[in-house]
Amino acid sequence: MSSAAAKRYDVAVIGAGMAGMAAALFAAERGLSCIQIGSGGGILFASGLLDVLAVHPVAEHRLWHSPFDALAVLAREQPGHPLARVDVASIRTAVETFVAALNSAGLAYAPLGDRNSHVITSIGTVKTSFGVPLRMVAGVQALQERLPCLLVDFRGLREFSARQIVETLAGDWPGLRHQRIDFPGFEAVPEVYAAHLARALESRETRERTMALIKPLLGDARVVGVPALLGLGRSSEVHAAVEAGLGLPVFEIPTMPTSVPGLRLLGALEAVVSARGIVRRQQNSVRALTFEGSTATLELQGLTRGECIEARAVVLATGRFSGRGLTADRQSVRESLLGLPVQQPAAREDWHQSHFLAPAGHAINRAGLRTDEAWRPLAATGKPAWGNLFAIGSILADQDWMREKCGSGLAIATAWAAIRQVSQQLHETEAL
Ligand SMILES: Cc1cc2nc3c(=O)[nH]c(=O)nc-3n(C[C@H](O)[C@H](O)[C@H](O)COP(=O)(O)OP(=O)(O)OC[C@H]3O[C@@H](n4cnc5c(N)ncnc54)[C@H](O)[C@@H]3O)c2cc1C
C-alpha cells in the first residue's frame, strides 16, 4: 500500500558503483524519475580506463584488438555471459553515451574508435583497454611508436616507480629513460600521495616550479610521462599548461588505487547524475526491500524517521564481494539484500583451483545472480523473483570481469539493457 509520506520514483537504483552510475544516467536519459542509493563502490579504485572486453577465452588469455570482434565471438562461444546477451550495437551506443556524459562533465576521453589501446601501467606492464582518458593518450602513441620518452616520478610517491617501468619496458624500448625529482614544497616529506600532489599542481606557481625542474632533464625526449597527478577537478587546465610549458606531449600513467583518475571518474559521474536530476542518497544504504503489486518499498539505513521511498522498478547494482552485494561464509555465497539464489559451485572446495594463478581463473569469480532475458533475477523456481526487480553489473553470474578485462563494459552494457527493459515495462503499464 502506498504511504502518504512516501516519495515515489519510477526507478530506484541500489548501488553507486560503475553499474549503478550508468543505470542512473541511462534512466535520466530516458526521462524516468530516479533515486540512487549507495556510495562510490569500486570506481574509487579504478584506473580511469574503461575496459569493454579485452580477453577471451580467459583460459587462453587471448587478447583482442577490437572489443567488438571479441564480443561477437563471446556471444557465439559463451551465450550465457551477460555481455553476450546484449547486442553489440547497443553495447557500442551505451559506451558512447556514457563517455559523452563524462566528456560533458569535463573528464575528457579520447575519441572512441573500434580498437583497444595499449596503456602503460604503474608496474611497467601493458594493459589493453578501450576507453582511454585524454590525459593518457600520448602514452599510447609513445608506446606504439617507441618514441624517445622521459618518465618522471617524484621522491616519496608511494607505489610508483618510473625506474621500475623503464626496467620492465626498456629491453624493447631503448629510447625510454627515467628521472626522479623532488616535488616542490614537499622536499622534506618522506612519503607523498598522488591526490595531494594533484591538488598542488592546480596552483600555477607549483606547476611552474615543477616544470623548471623537468625542463633540463628533457634531452632528446619527444614525449614525457608522469604519474597520474596532473590536477584533480581542473586536470584539463593543468595538463594543457604542463604540455605548453614543456613544449612536448605529456601523458599520465595510472597509479595504484586509490588513484587520481579514480577520484576524477567518481567526481565526474557524481556531477553527471546530479546534473540530470537524479536524487542521490550516497550516505544511505538499503536495509530492506519489499514488493507489493507493482510497487517496491525501500527502507534505508539512516533515513529520516517516517520518510519512505517507493519505486515502480528497482535496479540492483550492489556488486560482488567488495561491493557487498554478495556475502560468503564457510559454506556458501548469499545475495546480501534479498537472499536471492546465487549460482555458485556445488561445494566449497570447488571455489578455487589449486593453483592461485590458474589461467582459467576460479569458479567463485563467476558466481552471481542469474536473470531472465529482461534482466530480472531468478527465484529458486527459475522464474523472475519479482516482475519489477532487475540486476546489473558485477553481481551477475557467468562472467569474470577482472580476468576478461570487461569491468566497465559489463557495468555499462547491462545497465543500458536493463534500463531499456524498465522503460518499456513502465510505458506498457501506463498504456494499460
Ligand atoms: C581495483 C579495481 C580496479 C579497477 N580497474 C578498472 C579498470 O582498469 N577498468 C575498468 O573498466 N574498470 C575497472 N574497475 C571498475 C570495475 O569496472 C567495476 O568496479 C566493476 O565493474 C564492478 O562495478 P559494480 O557497479 O557492479 O559494483 P561495485 O563497484 O562493487 O559497486 C557496488 C555498489 O553497491 C553498493 N551497495 C551494496 N549494497 C548496498 C545496499 N544494501 N544499499 C545501497 N548500496 C549498496 C556499494 O556501496 C557500491 O556502491 C576496477 C575496480 C576495482 C575494484
The ligand as an SDF file (V2000), in Angstrom:
LIG
                    3D

 53 58  0  0  0  0  0  0  0  0999 V2000
   40.8560   -2.3680   -8.0010 C   0  0  0  0  0  0  0  0  0  0  0  0
   39.9070   -2.0720   -9.1300 C   0  0  0  0  0  0  0  0  0  0  0  0
   40.4190   -1.7170  -10.3630 C   0  0  0  0  0  0  0  0  0  0  0  0
   39.5750   -1.4430  -11.4110 C   0  0  0  0  0  0  0  0  0  0  0  0
   40.1120   -1.1230  -12.6160 N   0  0  0  0  0  0  0  0  0  0  0  0
   39.2910   -0.9890  -13.6610 C   0  0  0  0  0  0  0  0  0  0  0  0
   39.8180   -0.7710  -14.9630 C   0  0  0  0  0  0  0  0  0  0  0  0
   41.0090   -0.6330  -15.1670 O   0  0  0  0  0  0  0  0  0  0  0  0
   38.9390   -0.6870  -15.9930 N   0  0  0  0  0  0  0  0  0  0  0  0
   37.5890   -0.8320  -15.8110 C   0  0  0  0  0  0  0  0  0  0  0  0
   36.8610   -0.8100  -16.7900 O   0  0  0  0  0  0  0  0  0  0  0  0
   37.0670   -0.9820  -14.5880 N   0  0  0  0  0  0  0  0  0  0  0  0
   37.8690   -1.0800  -13.5140 C   0  0  0  0  0  0  0  0  0  0  0  0
   37.3530   -1.2510  -12.2660 N   0  0  0  0  0  0  0  0  0  0  0  0
   35.9480   -0.9900  -12.0110 C   0  0  0  0  0  0  0  0  0  0  0  0
   35.0680   -2.1310  -12.3250 C   0  0  0  0  0  0  0  0  0  0  0  0
   34.7530   -1.9780  -13.6720 O   0  0  0  0  0  0  0  0  0  0  0  0
   33.8110   -2.0490  -11.5040 C   0  0  0  0  0  0  0  0  0  0  0  0
   34.1130   -1.8170  -10.1680 O   0  0  0  0  0  0  0  0  0  0  0  0
   33.1110   -3.3640  -11.5720 C   0  0  0  0  0  0  0  0  0  0  0  0
   32.6160   -3.4590  -12.8750 O   0  0  0  0  0  0  0  0  0  0  0  0
   32.0110   -3.5060  -10.5620 C   0  0  0  0  0  0  0  0  0  0  0  0
   31.0350   -2.4770  -10.6670 O   0  0  0  0  0  0  0  0  0  0  0  0
   29.6310   -2.6190   -9.9750 P   0  0  0  0  0  0  0  0  0  0  0  0
   28.9540   -1.3030  -10.0610 O   0  0  0  0  0  0  0  0  0  0  0  0
   28.9330   -3.8150  -10.4750 O   0  0  0  0  0  0  0  0  0  0  0  0
   29.9370   -2.9530   -8.4220 O   0  0  0  0  0  0  0  0  0  0  0  0
   30.7100   -2.1010   -7.2730 P   0  0  0  0  0  0  0  0  0  0  0  0
   31.6660   -1.1600   -7.8350 O   0  0  0  0  0  0  0  0  0  0  0  0
   31.1520   -3.1170   -6.3120 O   0  0  0  0  0  0  0  0  0  0  0  0
   29.5180   -1.2450   -6.6530 O   0  0  0  0  0  0  0  0  0  0  0  0
   28.5260   -1.7890   -5.7970 C   0  0  0  0  0  0  0  0  0  0  0  0
   27.7900   -0.6630   -5.1110 C   0  0  0  0  0  0  0  0  0  0  0  0
   26.6800   -1.1520   -4.3900 O   0  0  0  0  0  0  0  0  0  0  0  0
   26.6350   -0.5100   -3.1230 C   0  0  0  0  0  0  0  0  0  0  0  0
   25.8060   -1.3180   -2.2370 N   0  0  0  0  0  0  0  0  0  0  0  0
   25.9440   -2.6220   -1.8840 C   0  0  0  0  0  0  0  0  0  0  0  0
   24.9280   -2.9880   -1.0610 N   0  0  0  0  0  0  0  0  0  0  0  0
   24.1320   -1.8770   -0.9110 C   0  0  0  0  0  0  0  0  0  0  0  0
   22.9300   -1.6180   -0.1870 C   0  0  0  0  0  0  0  0  0  0  0  0
   22.3200   -2.5410    0.5520 N   0  0  0  0  0  0  0  0  0  0  0  0
   22.4080   -0.3660   -0.2520 N   0  0  0  0  0  0  0  0  0  0  0  0
   22.9830    0.6100   -1.0050 C   0  0  0  0  0  0  0  0  0  0  0  0
   24.1220    0.3950   -1.7320 N   0  0  0  0  0  0  0  0  0  0  0  0
   24.6810   -0.8370   -1.6720 C   0  0  0  0  0  0  0  0  0  0  0  0
   28.0790   -0.3610   -2.7600 C   0  0  0  0  0  0  0  0  0  0  0  0
   28.2440    0.5820   -1.7350 O   0  0  0  0  0  0  0  0  0  0  0  0
   28.6210    0.1130   -4.0940 C   0  0  0  0  0  0  0  0  0  0  0  0
   28.3120    1.4680   -4.2910 O   0  0  0  0  0  0  0  0  0  0  0  0
   38.1740   -1.5150  -11.2110 C   0  0  0  0  0  0  0  0  0  0  0  0
   37.6610   -1.8480   -9.9680 C   0  0  0  0  0  0  0  0  0  0  0  0
   38.4960   -2.1480   -8.9350 C   0  0  0  0  0  0  0  0  0  0  0  0
   37.8950   -2.5500   -7.6110 C   0  0  0  0  0  0  0  0  0  0  0  0
  1  2  1  0
  2  3  1  0
  2 52  2  0
  3  4  2  0
  4  5  1  0
  4 50  1  0
  5  6  2  0
  6  7  1  0
  6 13  1  0
  7  8  2  0
  7  9  1  0
  9 10  1  0
 10 11  2  0
 10 12  1  0
 12 13  2  0
 13 14  1  0
 14 15  1  0
 14 50  1  0
 15 16  1  0
 16 17  1  0
 16 18  1  0
 18 19  1  0
 18 20  1  0
 20 21  1  0
 20 22  1  0
 22 23  1  0
 23 24  1  0
 24 25  2  0
 24 26  1  0
 24 27  1  0
 27 28  1  0
 28 29  2  0
 28 30  1  0
 28 31  1  0
 31 32  1  0
 32 33  1  0
 33 34  1  0
 33 48  1  0
 34 35  1  0
 35 36  1  0
 35 46  1  0
 36 37  1  0
 36 45  1  0
 37 38  2  0
 38 39  1  0
 39 40  1  0
 39 45  2  0
 40 41  1  0
 40 42  2  0
 42 43  1  0
 43 44  2  0
 44 45  1  0
 46 47  1  0
 46 48  1  0
 48 49  1  0
 50 51  2  0
 51 52  1  0
 52 53  1  0
M  END
$$$$
